[in-house]
Amino acid sequence: TDEAFRTCRGSHMVKFTTPSGQQKNPKEACDCPKVFIAPPHYIQGPNVMASLGRYSSKLLSSKKVGVLIPEFLKGLFGATIEKSLKEADIEAKWEIFPGIPSVKEIERIVAAWKDEGLDAVLAVGGGSCNDCGKGVAFKLKIHCVVVSTQCATDAPCSALSIIYTPEGAYEGGWTYPQSPVLVVVDTDVILNAPSRSLVSGFGDALSTYYEARTCWENPKALSMCEARPTATAYAIGEKSAQMLYENAEKAMRALSKPEDPAAKKAKTDEAESDREALEMVVEANTLLSGIGFESGGLAASHAVAQALSWVPSVHHKHLHGEMVSMGLITMLCMEDTAGLKGRKEELQKVGEFLVKVGLPVTWTQIHFDPEDKSSVDTFLDVAMKQWFAHNEPFTVTKDIIMEAFKSANDFGQSLVAKHGDAPYQKIHGGK
């Protein structure tokens, strides 16, 4: 079974080898195994970064670690991390992460640490730093600990890295045989991070359920493990969406901190409720969505998002989850046109949620220019090349993608006309 899993994960276009040795194309194989992967340890809560040394010592028996961290975050949290590691008798070697998880950067850090006798890499930061740390740990054949300082994506829990060129252009993805051994999310840090990153994570995490559902219902679809999704991953994706619907607006209130002490005191009960809501959406954005997308599968929503990232006007102004927001309503429009049950009603629910939290729902909001032929051609070419676009239960073509994208824009415009765009403007400052 392990050999079958490795063969299946290697490339979605290779032939799949069953445990009995039979080879089949995984896009046609109904007997492809179900695979579920997840981090063995996930710790979330206020001030947990101060206990990082204890977690590393007790859970990993670490004695010497490499800490990879952006310079500005070292200025904010370096002393806390260093104190925690020293209290646990753990020696640390520090490297500054400059911002891009490229092969060149991974190789630089590996060269710096290869003779240090490290037993773990602690990657402290956002998704790019986390992805770089995973690559370094894999090359050094040691544990990876992810310390996530924002909730903009569901990357921390995954067993993959998105790799870029040194100039910042998307180069591809690296997949690993296991997830990070420990993921730590300090919600005090999230509380003080820009609200835009948390809201972006809503877009990524909400889509997890709808894409997992598409993969679950299509017997030929494959998860990101390049195996069949498990019922567990599907249920986790569904729970992720439920937690967002129930808690997102209250969680956003938790990020609004009144300065007047009297106002703070008067809102104590409400503040406690809002803080609990924040804990719920952080878990949805990070743990549930991270497990749900990888073991549940992606579909047209993320194909559209990946394609938007190749359009310069979008790439330079938007976060991943904001692109997924447009991808999700595009996918639901596509599936509704194809006659999939219940999509029209879900489209309305999803769209109203996205508008309420301030995520993009129109071409104008995502800065996509339909008159720019080069951008349109790039968008369609890249979308078609995303293999998971073809997890849909119908043949996906450029025409189908473009028609659905147009329908999504029309639908988004109707939502903005009805509800306004104040939440979007508040996040984006009128840009």
Secondary structure per residue as TSV (DSSP state, phi and psi in degrees):
chain	resnum	aa	ss	phi	psi
A	1	T	-	360.0	-40.1
A	2	D	H	-60.0	-43.0
A	3	E	H	-64.8	-38.8
A	4	A	H	-63.1	-41.2
A	5	F	H	-64.1	-44.2
A	6	R	H	-63.3	-41.2
A	7	T	H	-64.4	-42.0
A	8	C	H	-68.8	-36.8
A	9	R	H	-76.6	-23.2
A	10	G	H	-55.7	-46.7
A	11	S	-	-162.3	137.1
A	12	H	T	-67.9	-15.4
A	13	M	T	-96.5	-7.4
A	14	V	S	-76.9	164.8
A	15	K	-	-76.3	142.3
A	16	F	E	-91.3	131.8
A	17	T	E	-101.0	117.4
A	18	T	-	-74.9	165.1
A	19	P	T	-56.7	-25.6
A	20	S	T	-84.7	-4.1
A	21	G	S	96.7	-1.0
A	22	Q	-	-76.2	136.2
A	23	Q	E	-103.1	133.7
A	24	K	E	-142.1	156.4
A	25	N	-	-73.1	123.5
A	26	P	T	-63.5	-22.3
A	27	K	T	-73.3	-12.4
A	28	E	T	-117.4	-8.7
A	29	A	-	-82.2	123.4
A	30	C	S	-89.0	-15.3
A	31	D	-	-100.6	17.0
A	32	C	-	-62.4	136.5
A	33	P	-	-69.8	158.9
A	34	K	B	-86.9	135.2
A	35	V	-	-131.0	135.0
A	36	F	-	-127.9	127.2
A	37	I	-	-130.1	150.0
A	38	A	-	-165.7	157.9
A	39	P	-	-65.4	141.3
A	40	P	S	-70.4	-22.9
A	41	H	-	-137.0	130.7
A	42	Y	E	-135.0	124.8
A	43	I	E	-127.7	124.5
A	44	Q	E	-136.0	139.4
A	45	G	E	160.0	174.8
A	46	P	T	-66.3	134.5
A	47	N	T	62.2	21.6
A	48	V	G	-71.1	-18.0
A	49	M	G	-61.4	-29.8
A	50	A	G	-68.5	-13.2
A	51	S	G	-108.6	14.9
A	52	L	H	-58.6	-39.4
A	53	G	H	-62.7	-43.6
A	54	R	H	-64.2	-42.5
A	55	Y	H	-61.1	-45.1
A	56	S	H	-64.5	-37.4
A	57	S	H	-72.2	-48.8
A	58	K	H	-74.0	-40.0
A	59	L	H	-88.3	-31.6
A	60	L	H	-115.3	-6.9
A	61	S	-	56.1	37.2
A	62	S	-	-71.5	143.5
A	63	K	S	-121.9	-26.3
A	64	K	E	-151.0	123.5
A	65	V	E	-127.4	158.6
A	66	G	E	-103.9	128.5
A	67	V	E	-106.4	117.2
A	68	L	E	-104.7	123.6
A	69	I	E	-156.1	140.2
A	70	P	-	-63.4	151.7
A	71	E	H	-59.9	-42.3
A	72	F	H	-68.4	-30.9
A	73	L	H	-75.2	-30.8
A	74	K	H	-63.7	-37.3
A	75	G	H	-64.2	-33.4
A	76	L	H	-83.3	-42.8
A	77	F	H	-121.7	-2.6
A	78	G	H	-57.5	-43.9
A	79	A	H	-65.1	-39.9
A	80	T	H	-63.2	-45.4
A	81	I	H	-66.2	-44.6
A	82	E	H	-61.6	-42.4
A	83	K	H	-62.8	-44.1
A	84	S	H	-63.3	-42.1
A	85	L	H	-67.3	-42.1
A	86	K	H	-63.3	-38.8
A	87	E	H	-63.4	-25.7
A	88	A	T	-97.3	11.5
A	89	D	T	58.0	41.4
A	90	I	-	-110.9	125.6
A	91	E	E	-82.5	144.6
A	92	A	E	-127.6	138.3
A	93	K	E	-112.1	129.6
A	94	W	E	-107.5	140.0
A	95	E	E	-134.6	137.7
A	96	I	E	-85.2	129.4
A	97	F	-	-89.5	118.8
A	98	P	-	-79.4	-14.0
A	99	G	S	133.0	-20.3
A	100	I	-	-124.2	123.1
A	101	P	-	-81.4	80.0
A	102	S	B	-102.8	163.1
A	103	V	H	-59.6	-41.1
A	104	K	H	-60.1	-42.1
A	105	E	H	-69.7	-40.3
A	106	I	H	-61.3	-44.4
A	107	E	H	-65.1	-35.8
A	108	R	H	-62.1	-45.8
A	109	I	H	-70.3	-39.9
A	110	V	H	-58.5	-43.9
A	111	A	H	-62.3	-37.5
A	112	A	H	-70.5	-29.0
A	113	W	H	-109.2	-8.2
A	114	K	T	-62.6	-26.5
A	115	D	T	-105.1	13.3
A	116	E	S	-89.4	-11.4
A	117	G	-	69.9	35.2
A	118	L	-	-72.9	150.6
A	119	D	S	-114.5	0.2
A	120	A	E	-164.5	152.3
A	121	V	E	-108.8	128.4
A	122	L	E	-104.7	108.2
A	123	A	E	-97.7	107.6
A	124	V	E	-107.7	114.2
A	125	G	E	154.5	-155.6
A	126	G	S	-86.7	-166.3
A	127	G	H	-59.5	-39.1
A	128	S	H	-65.5	-44.2
A	129	C	H	-65.4	-42.1
A	130	N	H	-59.0	-44.1
A	131	D	H	-64.8	-39.9
A	132	C	H	-64.2	-43.3
A	133	G	H	-61.8	-38.8
A	134	K	H	-61.0	-43.3
A	135	G	H	-64.2	-41.9
A	136	V	H	-63.8	-46.4
A	137	A	H	-60.8	-40.8
A	138	F	H	-63.1	-45.1
A	139	K	H	-65.1	-34.9
A	140	L	H	-86.3	-7.5
A	141	K	T	60.5	46.1
A	142	I	S	-132.4	173.7
A	143	H	E	-65.6	151.3
A	144	C	E	-117.1	128.1
A	145	V	E	-113.0	123.7
A	146	V	E	-101.3	123.8
A	147	V	E	-113.0	100.9
A	148	S	E	-87.0	127.6
A	149	T	-	-106.3	4.6
A	150	Q	-	-153.3	164.9
A	151	C	-	-120.3	41.2
A	152	A	S	-77.7	-24.1
A	153	T	S	-143.2	177.3
A	154	D	S	-101.9	23.9
A	155	A	G	-68.7	-31.6
A	156	P	G	-54.9	-35.7
A	157	C	G	-88.8	-6.1
A	158	S	-	-83.7	157.6
A	159	A	S	-98.1	47.0
A	160	L	E	-153.2	159.8
A	161	S	E	-129.1	141.5
A	162	I	E	-92.3	123.2
A	163	I	E	-108.6	137.7
A	164	Y	E	-120.1	162.8
A	165	T	-	-71.4	163.2
A	166	P	T	-57.4	-22.7
A	167	E	T	-86.0	-8.2
A	168	G	S	103.0	6.8
A	169	A	-	-85.9	142.1
A	170	Y	E	-60.2	130.8
A	171	E	E	-114.5	-31.8
A	172	G	E	155.8	-171.9
A	173	G	E	-122.8	141.7
A	174	W	E	-105.8	131.8
A	175	T	E	-109.0	148.1
A	176	Y	-	-120.7	158.0
A	177	P	S	-71.8	-12.7
A	178	Q	S	-152.2	160.0
A	179	S	-	-75.2	166.7
A	180	P	-	-53.5	140.6
A	181	V	S	-72.8	-22.4
A	182	L	E	-149.9	132.4
A	183	V	E	-121.0	126.2
A	184	V	E	-120.4	127.1
A	185	V	E	-127.8	110.9
A	186	D	E	-89.2	109.9
A	187	T	H	-74.1	-15.5
A	188	D	H	-66.1	-37.1
A	189	V	H	-67.6	-44.4
A	190	I	H	-61.5	-39.7
A	191	L	H	-59.0	-32.9
A	192	N	T	-100.9	3.3
A	193	A	S	-82.1	162.3
A	194	P	-	-56.9	135.3
A	195	S	H	-62.0	-27.2
A	196	R	H	-59.2	-37.3
A	197	S	H	-66.1	-40.3
A	198	L	H	-64.9	-44.3
A	199	V	H	-64.9	-39.3
A	200	S	H	-57.8	-40.9
A	201	G	H	-61.3	-29.8
A	202	F	H	-59.4	-43.3
A	203	G	H	-62.2	-44.1
A	204	D	H	-64.5	-45.6
A	205	A	H	-73.2	-35.2
A	206	L	H	-65.3	-39.9
A	207	S	H	-65.1	-25.4
A	208	T	H	-52.2	-47.0
A	209	Y	H	-63.7	-48.3
A	210	Y	H	-68.3	-34.5
A	211	E	H	-73.2	-39.7
A	212	A	H	-63.3	-37.6
A	213	R	H	-64.3	-41.3
A	214	T	H	-60.1	-45.8
A	215	C	H	-66.8	-37.4
A	216	W	H	-64.9	-41.7
A	217	E	H	-77.2	-22.3
A	218	N	-	-97.0	109.2
A	219	P	T	-64.7	-11.4
A	220	K	T	-98.8	-4.4
A	221	A	-	-77.7	152.3
A	222	L	-	-121.7	146.3
A	223	S	-	-76.8	-179.4
A	224	M	T	-70.9	-11.3
A	225	C	T	-80.8	-2.9
A	226	E	S	58.0	43.9
A	227	A	S	-140.1	179.6
A	228	R	B	-76.0	142.6
A	229	P	-	-68.3	150.5
A	230	T	-	-91.5	157.7
A	231	A	H	-62.0	-32.5
A	232	T	H	-61.7	-46.8
A	233	A	H	-64.4	-39.6
A	234	Y	H	-62.1	-44.5
A	235	A	H	-65.3	-38.1
A	236	I	H	-64.6	-41.8
A	237	G	H	-61.0	-41.8
A	238	E	H	-63.9	-41.0
A	239	K	H	-65.1	-36.7
A	240	S	H	-58.5	-47.1
A	241	A	H	-63.8	-43.1
A	242	Q	H	-59.1	-44.7
A	243	M	H	-64.6	-34.0
A	244	L	H	-70.5	-46.6
A	245	Y	H	-57.6	-37.9
A	246	E	H	-84.1	-23.4
A	247	N	H	-126.2	-11.5
A	248	A	H	-61.0	-46.7
A	249	E	H	-65.6	-40.6
A	250	K	H	-66.1	-38.8
A	251	A	H	-61.9	-37.4
A	252	M	H	-66.9	-30.6
A	253	R	H	-65.3	-33.3
A	254	A	H	-62.7	-25.3
A	255	L	T	-80.2	-14.3
A	256	S	-	-92.6	106.3
A	257	K	-	-103.3	106.4
A	258	P	-	-64.2	138.7
A	259	E	-	-82.4	-29.4
A	260	D	-	-72.3	120.2
A	261	P	H	-56.2	-36.9
A	262	A	H	-63.7	-39.8
A	263	A	H	-65.7	-37.9
A	264	K	H	-63.0	-43.6
A	265	K	H	-66.3	-41.0
A	266	A	H	-66.5	-23.1
A	267	K	T	-106.5	24.2
A	268	T	H	-58.3	-51.6
A	269	D	H	-62.9	-43.7
A	270	E	H	-64.1	-39.9
A	271	A	H	-62.9	-40.0
A	272	E	H	-63.4	-41.3
A	273	S	H	-64.8	-40.3
A	274	D	H	-67.3	-37.8
A	275	R	H	-65.8	-39.6
A	276	E	H	-64.5	-36.9
A	277	A	H	-63.4	-38.8
A	278	L	H	-60.9	-44.3
A	279	E	H	-58.4	-38.5
A	280	M	H	-67.0	-45.1
A	281	V	H	-74.3	-29.6
A	282	V	H	-63.0	-42.4
A	283	E	H	-65.3	-39.9
A	284	A	I	-63.8	-47.9
A	285	N	I	-62.1	-38.1
A	286	T	I	-99.2	-60.7
A	287	L	I	-80.2	-56.7
A	288	L	I	-65.3	-45.6
A	289	S	H	-68.5	-37.7
A	290	G	H	-61.6	-44.0
A	291	I	H	-72.5	-41.8
A	292	G	H	-63.1	-42.2
A	293	F	H	-71.8	-37.3
A	294	E	H	-74.7	-45.0
A	295	S	H	-94.3	-11.0
A	296	G	H	-99.2	-32.7
A	297	G	-	110.1	155.1
A	298	L	-	-112.2	163.1
A	299	A	-	-145.4	-145.4
A	300	A	H	-63.4	-28.6
A	301	S	H	-57.3	-50.0
A	302	H	H	-75.4	-24.4
A	303	A	H	-64.6	-42.1
A	304	V	H	-66.0	-42.5
A	305	A	H	-61.9	-44.9
A	306	Q	H	-62.0	-39.4
A	307	A	H	-66.3	-38.9
A	308	L	H	-62.7	-30.7
A	309	S	T	-67.6	-14.5
A	310	W	T	-90.4	-6.8
A	311	V	S	-90.9	114.1
A	312	P	H	-52.7	-41.8
A	313	S	H	-65.4	-25.5
A	314	V	H	-87.8	-48.2
A	315	H	H	-56.2	-40.1
A	316	H	T	-81.5	-8.4
A	317	K	T	-122.0	-6.1
A	318	H	-	-135.3	152.5
A	319	L	-	-88.8	163.2
A	320	H	H	-55.2	-48.4
A	321	G	H	-63.9	-27.5
A	322	E	H	-69.5	-36.4
A	323	M	H	-69.6	-37.3
A	324	V	H	-64.4	-33.1
A	325	S	H	-54.8	-49.1
A	326	M	H	-66.5	-35.9
A	327	G	H	-63.6	-38.3
A	328	L	H	-66.9	-46.9
A	329	I	H	-70.5	-27.6
A	330	T	H	-65.4	-45.0
A	331	M	H	-62.2	-42.8
A	332	L	H	-67.4	-36.3
A	333	C	H	-62.9	-42.9
A	334	M	H	-61.7	-46.1
A	335	E	H	-70.7	-32.4
A	336	D	H	-66.4	-43.7
A	337	T	H	-61.1	-35.3
A	338	A	T	-77.5	-3.8
A	339	G	T	88.7	16.1
A	340	L	-	-71.2	136.6
A	341	K	T	-64.0	134.9
A	342	G	T	79.9	-0.8
A	343	R	H	-68.1	-35.7
A	344	K	H	-61.3	-45.3
A	345	E	H	-66.1	-40.4
A	346	E	H	-67.1	-36.5
A	347	L	H	-57.9	-42.0
A	348	Q	H	-63.8	-45.3
A	349	K	H	-63.6	-46.6
A	350	V	H	-62.3	-48.1
A	351	G	H	-60.0	-43.3
A	352	E	H	-66.2	-35.0
A	353	F	H	-64.8	-46.7
A	354	L	H	-60.9	-41.3
A	355	V	H	-65.4	-41.5
A	356	K	H	-61.5	-38.1
A	357	V	H	-90.5	-9.2
A	358	G	T	96.4	22.4
A	359	L	-	-88.4	153.7
A	360	P	-	-67.9	138.4
A	361	V	-	-132.5	2.6
A	362	T	S	-133.5	163.3
A	363	W	H	-61.7	-38.2
A	364	T	H	-61.9	-45.0
A	365	Q	H	-66.6	-31.6
A	366	I	H	-93.6	0.5
A	367	H	T	61.9	45.1
A	368	F	-	-105.0	126.2
A	369	D	-	-104.1	106.3
A	370	P	T	-68.5	-13.4
A	371	E	T	-85.2	-10.9
A	372	D	-	-86.4	95.9
A	373	K	H	-60.5	-38.3
A	374	S	H	-61.3	-43.2
A	375	S	H	-67.1	-40.4
A	376	V	H	-64.0	-44.8
A	377	D	H	-63.0	-43.6
A	378	T	H	-61.8	-45.8
A	379	F	H	-55.3	-48.9
A	380	L	H	-69.8	-40.2
A	381	D	H	-61.4	-46.2
A	382	V	H	-68.7	-40.8
A	383	A	H	-59.0	-43.1
A	384	M	H	-67.2	-26.7
A	385	K	H	-81.5	-10.7
A	386	Q	-	-77.6	113.3
A	387	W	G	-59.3	-31.6
A	388	F	G	-73.5	-12.2
A	389	A	G	-58.9	-28.8
A	390	H	G	-92.4	14.4
A	391	N	G	-78.0	-9.2
A	392	E	S	-64.5	149.3
A	393	P	S	-81.0	23.3
A	394	F	S	-148.0	164.5
A	395	T	-	-71.1	125.1
A	396	V	-	-97.6	127.7
A	397	T	-	-126.0	169.8
A	398	K	H	-60.8	-41.0
A	399	D	H	-62.8	-41.6
A	400	I	H	-64.7	-42.4
A	401	I	H	-62.9	-46.1
A	402	M	H	-67.8	-39.7
A	403	E	H	-64.4	-41.4
A	404	A	H	-66.3	-37.5
A	405	F	H	-65.7	-39.3
A	406	K	H	-65.0	-43.0
A	407	S	H	-63.2	-37.7
A	408	A	H	-63.3	-42.2
A	409	N	H	-64.0	-44.0
A	410	D	H	-60.9	-43.8
A	411	F	H	-63.8	-44.5
A	412	G	H	-61.3	-40.1
A	413	Q	H	-62.6	-38.6
A	414	S	H	-66.2	-35.7
A	415	L	H	-67.0	-43.5
A	416	V	H	-65.5	-38.8
A	417	A	H	-62.8	-34.3
A	418	K	H	-82.2	-43.8
A	419	H	H	-107.1	-11.8
A	420	G	-	80.8	178.4
A	421	D	S	-129.2	28.9
A	422	A	H	-58.1	-44.5
A	423	P	H	-61.5	-39.6
A	424	Y	H	-63.5	-46.3
A	425	Q	H	-64.1	-35.3
A	426	K	H	-63.2	-39.4
A	427	I	H	-75.5	-42.0
A	428	H	H	-98.0	-0.8
A	429	G	T	62.9	31.7
A	430	G	T	79.7	6.3
A	431	K	-	-81.0	360.0
